[in-house]
């Protein structure tokens, strides 16, 4: 998720990425590549890039990677279809129900409150359950570099990525390319065998203007160009032939028409329930003495949304067992959001609102994500049937030559993408 995420710009439930930047490594000159050096893995996430955005003239570099490698018709995000849960799924292979990042906004009995704007909470290891790819790689002696991927600022088993930069939307794309290319040239330290990069620009434009807006198309072109520049730097350093590139998105983006909002207070008043999350996936904790009334009124179908108790969440969503999931969950219909009335009143006063959103049913066309893979490990020109994003992690572990941690993915799903399955 991006600098926008659910874009609820006030109160304690503000959902937007923010973090302080770490001191970057600035290599002075490249280290020659040894002929026996193992393949590198470059993992790039383009937040909010819809699967149907490819092949429409905005993505020449992505299209070239896909044509010379492997792409999926689309990739199905995990539920809830939000940035932090899905990014941590991609690097652990665990559903949000299992890795603990069950929403961009959560409450834990021991840890307290988590919102993506709280950089201190993001550094607390207890929020991030499961072992991310970069930790396993470091434990195996493979240096790693991570630019802003959610979860990378929290040490796991006392380890952080060797090279690391926290999210900072103020850093221009060309500066990010310079820093990441510098890591891979490795003048000041070991060359990372894994580099994971998070790019928020498309998601931010999609929220502000809608997925079909000119501004969103411009953001897609800018990110595609930045990826092209990074690949050119790899080529100039003699690394292209030994680099496996995997490009993903966490989810797509849906249009939000004018007026497609309801007030959270119309679901349950503050006296009746604590609202843990807002936006598209609404979590509520009924207050003592109001449990039966809130459940009776909410559970079931309503105009523009559906509510379940934890036990009633559809099995296909594979969600509901983690204790951080509130007792009542409401899912908004595509193109609808639920926000506190104070935010709605302020937006009505200035005429502003989000034009795009995600967080809807993962089977919707607008929520479909991207998967592209290219490099020495991959076949050329292959198109894969749709698959769940939990299946990416076993592939990444295999590319690094490390043992995958317990996960929800199936290593057989993406075996056909490989030259030697």
C-alpha positions as CSV (number, residue, x, y, z in Angstrom):
1,X,0.0,0.0,0.0
2,X,1.3,3.2,-0.6
3,X,1.3,6.6,0.7
4,X,-2.5,6.4,0.3
5,X,-3.5,2.9,1.3
6,X,-7.0,3.4,2.4
7,X,-6.4,7.2,2.5
8,X,-8.4,8.0,5.6
9,X,-6.7,11.2,6.5
10,X,-7.5,11.8,10.1
11,X,-8.2,10.3,13.5
12,X,-6.3,7.4,14.9
13,X,-7.4,5.2,12.0
14,X,-5.4,7.2,9.4
15,X,-4.1,4.7,6.9
16,X,-1.0,5.9,5.0
17,X,2.6,4.8,4.7
18,X,5.2,6.8,6.5
19,X,8.6,6.0,7.8
20,X,12.0,7.5,8.4
21,X,14.8,6.8,5.9
22,X,17.8,4.8,6.9
23,X,21.3,5.8,6.0
24,X,21.8,4.3,2.5
25,X,25.0,2.6,1.3
26,X,26.6,4.6,-1.5
27,X,29.0,2.4,-3.5
28,X,31.7,4.3,-5.4
29,X,32.4,1.7,-8.1
30,X,31.2,-1.7,-9.1
31,X,32.8,-5.0,-7.9
32,X,33.4,-7.3,-10.9
33,X,31.0,-10.3,-11.2
34,X,32.7,-13.6,-10.7
35,X,31.7,-16.3,-13.3
36,X,30.8,-18.7,-10.5
37,X,28.6,-16.2,-8.6
38,X,25.1,-17.5,-8.1
39,X,22.0,-15.9,-9.7
40,X,20.6,-12.8,-8.1
41,X,16.9,-12.2,-7.3
42,X,15.3,-8.9,-7.9
43,X,11.7,-8.7,-6.4
44,X,9.7,-5.6,-7.4
45,X,6.2,-4.7,-6.1
46,X,4.2,-2.1,-7.9
47,X,1.4,-1.3,-5.4
48,X,-2.0,-1.1,-6.9
49,X,-1.1,-2.1,-10.5
50,X,-4.1,-3.9,-12.0
51,X,-3.5,-7.1,-14.0
52,X,-5.2,-5.5,-17.0
53,X,-2.9,-2.5,-17.0
54,X,-0.3,-4.5,-19.0
55,X,-0.1,-4.4,-22.8
56,X,-1.9,-1.1,-23.2
57,X,1.0,1.1,-24.1
58,X,2.0,2.3,-20.6
59,X,4.3,-0.6,-19.7
60,X,6.9,-1.2,-22.4
61,X,9.5,-2.5,-20.0
62,X,7.1,-4.8,-18.1
63,X,5.7,-6.0,-21.4
64,X,9.2,-6.8,-22.7
65,X,10.0,-8.8,-19.5
66,X,6.7,-10.7,-19.9
67,X,7.3,-11.5,-23.5
68,X,10.8,-12.8,-22.8
69,X,9.8,-14.6,-19.6
70,X,6.6,-15.7,-17.8
71,X,3.5,-13.8,-16.9
72,X,0.2,-14.9,-15.2
73,X,-3.1,-14.1,-16.6
74,X,-3.6,-12.6,-13.2
75,X,-2.7,-13.3,-9.6
76,X,-5.4,-13.5,-6.9
77,X,-4.6,-11.4,-3.8
78,X,-5.2,-12.7,-0.3
79,X,-8.0,-11.5,1.9
80,X,-8.2,-8.7,3.0
81,X,-7.1,-7.1,-0.2
82,X,-5.0,-4.4,1.4
83,X,-1.3,-3.4,1.1
84,X,0.4,-4.5,4.3
85,X,-1.4,-7.9,4.6
86,X,-0.6,-8.8,1.0
87,X,3.0,-7.6,1.0
88,X,3.8,-9.7,4.0
89,X,2.0,-12.7,2.4
90,X,4.2,-12.4,-0.7
91,X,7.4,-12.7,1.4
92,X,6.2,-15.4,3.8
93,X,3.7,-17.5,1.8
94,X,1.3,-17.2,4.7
95,X,-2.3,-15.9,4.6
96,X,-2.9,-12.8,6.6
97,X,-4.9,-15.0,9.0
98,X,-1.6,-16.8,9.7
99,X,1.0,-14.1,9.6
100,X,-0.9,-11.7,11.8
101,X,-1.0,-8.6,9.6
102,X,-4.8,-9.0,9.3
103,X,-5.4,-5.4,8.2
104,X,-3.7,-2.1,7.7
105,X,-5.3,-1.1,11.1
106,X,-5.4,-3.7,13.9
107,X,-5.7,-4.1,17.6
108,X,-3.8,-6.7,19.7
109,X,-4.5,-7.6,23.3
110,X,-0.8,-7.4,24.3
111,X,0.7,-5.1,21.7
112,X,-2.0,-2.5,21.5
113,X,-2.8,-0.6,18.3
114,X,-1.3,-0.9,14.8
115,X,-1.8,1.6,12.0
116,X,0.5,1.9,9.0
117,X,1.4,5.5,9.8
118,X,2.9,4.5,13.1
119,X,6.5,3.7,12.3
120,X,7.3,2.7,15.9
121,X,4.6,0.0,15.8
122,X,6.0,-1.2,12.4
123,X,9.3,-1.9,14.1
124,X,7.8,-4.2,16.8
125,X,8.6,-7.8,15.8
126,X,5.5,-9.2,17.5
127,X,3.2,-7.8,14.9
128,X,5.0,-9.7,12.1
129,X,4.5,-13.4,12.5
130,X,6.2,-15.9,10.2
131,X,9.7,-15.6,8.8
132,X,10.1,-13.2,5.8
133,X,12.3,-14.2,2.9
134,X,15.1,-11.7,3.7
135,X,15.5,-13.2,7.2
136,X,15.9,-16.7,5.8
137,X,18.3,-15.5,3.2
138,X,20.5,-13.7,5.7
139,X,20.5,-16.8,7.9
140,X,21.7,-18.8,4.9
141,X,24.6,-16.3,4.4
142,X,22.9,-14.4,1.5
143,X,23.1,-10.6,1.8
144,X,19.8,-8.9,1.2
145,X,18.6,-5.4,0.3
146,X,15.1,-4.1,0.9
147,X,13.7,-0.7,-0.2
148,X,10.5,0.1,1.8
149,X,8.9,-3.4,1.7
150,X,6.3,-3.6,4.6
151,X,7.8,-5.6,7.5
152,X,11.4,-5.0,6.7
153,X,11.9,-2.5,9.5
154,X,11.1,-5.1,12.2
155,X,14.0,-7.3,13.2
156,X,13.4,-11.1,13.0
157,X,15.6,-13.3,15.1
158,X,17.7,-10.2,15.6
159,X,18.3,-9.7,11.9
160,X,17.5,-6.9,9.5
161,X,18.3,-6.8,5.8
162,X,22.0,-5.9,5.1
163,X,21.0,-2.9,3.0
164,X,17.7,-1.2,3.9
165,X,15.8,2.0,3.3
166,X,12.4,2.7,4.9
167,X,9.5,4.1,3.0
168,X,9.9,7.7,2.0
169,X,7.5,9.0,-0.7
170,X,9.7,12.2,-1.1
171,X,12.5,10.2,-2.6
172,X,12.3,10.5,-6.4
173,X,12.2,7.3,-8.5
174,X,15.6,8.0,-10.1
175,X,17.2,8.4,-6.7
176,X,15.8,5.0,-5.7
177,X,17.1,3.4,-8.8
178,X,20.6,4.9,-8.0
179,X,20.6,3.5,-4.5
180,X,19.3,0.0,-5.5
181,X,21.8,-0.2,-8.3
182,X,24.5,0.8,-5.9
183,X,23.6,-2.1,-3.6
184,X,23.9,-4.5,-6.5
185,X,27.2,-3.1,-7.6
186,X,28.4,-3.7,-4.0
187,X,31.5,-1.6,-3.8
188,X,31.1,-1.1,0.0
189,X,30.1,-4.6,1.0
190,X,28.8,-8.0,-0.2
191,X,26.6,-8.1,-3.2
192,X,23.0,-8.8,-2.1
193,X,21.6,-12.1,-3.5
194,X,18.1,-10.8,-2.9
195,X,16.8,-7.2,-3.4
196,X,13.1,-6.5,-2.7
197,X,11.7,-3.1,-3.9
198,X,8.4,-1.5,-3.0
199,X,7.0,1.2,-5.3
200,X,3.8,3.1,-4.2
201,X,3.3,5.6,-7.0
202,X,0.5,3.8,-9.0
203,X,-1.5,3.1,-5.9
204,X,-1.4,6.7,-4.8
205,X,-2.5,8.0,-8.2
206,X,-5.2,5.4,-8.3
207,X,-6.6,6.4,-5.0
208,X,-6.5,10.1,-5.8
209,X,-7.8,10.0,-9.4
210,X,-9.2,6.5,-10.1
211,X,-7.6,3.6,-12.0
212,X,-8.5,4.9,-15.5
213,X,-7.4,8.5,-15.0
214,X,-4.7,10.2,-17.0
215,X,-2.7,10.7,-13.8
216,X,-2.8,7.0,-13.0
217,X,-1.6,6.2,-16.5
218,X,1.2,8.7,-16.0
219,X,2.2,7.0,-12.7
220,X,2.3,3.6,-14.4
221,X,4.5,5.0,-17.2
222,X,6.9,6.6,-14.6
223,X,7.2,3.4,-12.6
224,X,7.7,1.3,-15.7
225,X,10.5,3.7,-16.8
226,X,12.1,3.5,-13.4
227,X,12.2,-0.3,-13.7
228,X,13.6,0.0,-17.2
229,X,16.4,2.3,-15.8
230,X,17.2,-0.2,-13.1
231,X,17.4,-3.1,-15.6
232,X,19.7,-1.0,-17.8
233,X,22.0,-0.4,-14.8
234,X,22.0,-4.2,-14.2
235,X,23.0,-4.7,-17.8
236,X,25.7,-2.1,-17.6
237,X,27.1,-3.9,-14.6
238,X,27.2,-7.2,-16.3
239,X,24.5,-8.6,-14.1
240,X,21.5,-9.1,-16.4
241,X,22.3,-12.6,-17.5
242,X,22.5,-13.8,-13.9
243,X,19.5,-11.9,-12.4
244,X,16.0,-13.4,-12.0
245,X,13.5,-10.6,-11.9
246,X,10.0,-11.1,-10.4
247,X,7.5,-8.3,-10.6
248,X,4.3,-8.4,-8.6
249,X,1.5,-6.2,-7.4
250,X,-0.4,-6.6,-4.2
251,X,-3.8,-5.9,-5.6
252,X,-5.6,-3.9,-8.2
253,X,-7.8,-0.8,-7.9
254,X,-11.6,-0.1,-8.4
255,X,-13.4,3.1,-9.3
256,X,-15.2,4.9,-6.5
257,X,-18.1,7.0,-7.9
258,X,-19.2,10.2,-6.2
259,X,-21.4,9.6,-3.2
260,X,-20.4,5.9,-2.7
261,X,-19.8,6.3,1.0
262,X,-21.7,5.5,4.1
263,X,-21.0,6.6,7.7
264,X,-19.5,4.0,10.0
265,X,-21.8,5.4,12.7
266,X,-24.8,4.2,10.7
267,X,-23.5,0.6,11.2
268,X,-22.9,0.9,15.0
269,X,-22.6,3.9,17.3
270,X,-19.5,4.6,19.3
271,X,-21.5,3.7,22.4
272,X,-22.3,0.3,20.9
273,X,-19.0,-0.8,19.4
274,X,-15.3,0.0,19.0
275,X,-14.4,0.5,15.3
276,X,-11.0,-1.1,14.7
277,X,-10.8,-0.6,11.0
278,X,-12.6,1.5,8.4
279,X,-12.6,1.9,4.6
280,X,-13.6,-1.3,2.7
281,X,-13.1,-4.0,5.4
282,X,-14.7,-2.8,8.6
283,X,-13.8,-4.4,11.9
284,X,-16.0,-3.9,15.0
285,X,-15.8,-5.0,18.6
286,X,-19.2,-4.7,20.4
287,X,-18.9,-3.1,23.8
288,X,-20.0,-5.0,26.9
289,X,-23.7,-5.3,27.1
290,X,-24.2,-4.5,23.4
291,X,-23.0,-7.7,21.9
292,X,-26.3,-9.3,21.1
293,X,-27.9,-6.1,19.7
294,X,-24.9,-5.2,17.5
295,X,-24.6,-8.8,16.1
296,X,-28.3,-9.1,15.5
297,X,-28.5,-5.8,13.6
298,X,-25.3,-6.2,11.5
299,X,-24.7,-9.8,10.6
300,X,-26.2,-10.4,7.2
301,X,-26.7,-8.5,4.0
302,X,-27.2,-4.7,3.8
303,X,-27.3,-2.2,1.0
304,X,-23.7,-1.9,-0.2
305,X,-22.1,-4.2,2.3
306,X,-22.2,-7.6,4.0
307,X,-21.4,-8.4,7.6
308,X,-20.3,-11.7,9.3
309,X,-19.4,-12.8,12.7
310,X,-16.0,-14.5,12.8
311,X,-17.4,-18.0,12.4
312,X,-19.5,-16.9,9.5
313,X,-16.7,-15.5,7.3
314,X,-16.8,-17.4,4.0
315,X,-14.4,-20.3,3.9
316,X,-13.1,-19.3,0.5
317,X,-11.6,-16.1,2.1
318,X,-9.4,-18.2,4.4
319,X,-9.8,-15.6,7.1
320,X,-11.2,-15.5,10.6
321,X,-9.1,-17.6,13.0
322,X,-6.5,-15.0,14.1
323,X,-7.3,-13.4,17.4
324,X,-6.6,-9.9,16.0
325,X,-9.6,-10.3,13.7
326,X,-12.5,-8.4,15.4
327,X,-15.7,-10.3,16.3
328,X,-17.7,-8.6,13.5
329,X,-16.4,-8.0,10.0
330,X,-18.2,-6.0,7.3
331,X,-17.1,-6.2,3.7
332,X,-18.1,-3.2,1.5
333,X,-19.3,-3.8,-2.1
334,X,-17.0,-2.8,-4.9
335,X,-16.8,1.0,-5.2
336,X,-18.2,1.7,-1.7
337,X,-16.4,2.8,1.4
338,X,-17.4,3.3,5.1
339,X,-15.9,6.3,6.9
340,X,-16.5,8.2,10.1
341,X,-19.0,11.0,9.7
342,X,-16.4,13.6,10.6
343,X,-14.4,12.7,7.6
344,X,-17.4,12.5,5.3
345,X,-18.6,16.0,6.5
346,X,-15.2,17.4,5.8
347,X,-15.0,15.9,2.4
348,X,-18.5,17.2,1.5
349,X,-17.4,20.7,2.6
350,X,-14.4,20.7,0.2
351,X,-15.7,18.5,-2.5
352,X,-12.9,15.9,-2.3
353,X,-13.0,12.1,-2.1
354,X,-11.0,9.1,-3.1
355,X,-11.6,8.2,-6.7
356,X,-10.2,4.7,-6.4
357,X,-10.0,2.1,-3.7
358,X,-9.2,-1.6,-3.1
359,X,-10.0,-3.9,-0.2
360,X,-12.9,-5.6,-2.0
361,X,-13.6,-9.2,-2.7
362,X,-10.4,-10.8,-4.0
363,X,-12.2,-12.5,-6.9
364,X,-13.3,-9.3,-8.5
365,X,-11.7,-8.4,-11.8
366,X,-10.6,-5.0,-10.4
367,X,-8.7,-6.6,-7.6
368,X,-6.5,-8.9,-9.8
369,X,-2.8,-8.5,-9.3
370,X,0.2,-8.7,-11.6
371,X,2.9,-11.5,-11.8
372,X,5.8,-11.4,-14.2
373,X,9.1,-13.3,-14.1
374,X,12.1,-13.1,-16.3
375,X,15.7,-14.4,-16.1
376,X,17.9,-17.5,-16.4
377,X,15.6,-19.6,-14.3
378,X,12.5,-18.9,-16.3
379,X,10.9,-20.1,-19.5
380,X,10.3,-17.7,-22.4
381,X,6.9,-16.6,-23.5
382,X,4.9,-18.7,-21.1
383,X,1.5,-17.6,-19.8
384,X,0.3,-19.1,-16.6
385,X,-3.3,-19.7,-15.4
386,X,-4.4,-17.5,-12.5
387,X,-3.1,-18.5,-9.0
388,X,-3.1,-17.3,-5.4
389,X,-0.3,-15.0,-4.3
390,X,0.7,-17.4,-1.4
391,X,2.3,-19.5,-4.2
392,X,4.9,-16.8,-4.9
393,X,7.0,-17.4,-1.8
394,X,7.9,-21.1,-2.4
395,X,9.2,-20.0,-5.9
396,X,11.3,-17.2,-4.4
397,X,12.8,-19.5,-1.8
398,X,13.7,-22.0,-4.6
399,X,15.3,-19.3,-6.7
400,X,17.5,-18.3,-3.7
401,X,18.3,-22.0,-3.0
402,X,17.1,-21.8,0.6
403,X,14.6,-23.9,2.5
404,X,11.2,-22.5,2.5
405,X,9.6,-21.9,5.9
406,X,6.2,-23.4,6.7
407,X,3.7,-21.6,4.4
408,X,0.3,-21.8,2.8
409,X,1.6,-21.9,-0.8
410,X,2.0,-24.8,-3.2
411,X,5.5,-25.1,-4.8
412,X,4.0,-27.1,-7.7
413,X,1.9,-24.1,-8.8
414,X,4.7,-22.1,-10.3
415,X,7.0,-25.0,-11.2
416,X,5.8,-24.8,-14.9
417,X,7.3,-21.3,-15.0
418,X,10.8,-22.7,-14.6
419,X,13.2,-23.9,-17.3
420,X,13.9,-26.9,-15.1
421,X,10.7,-27.6,-13.1
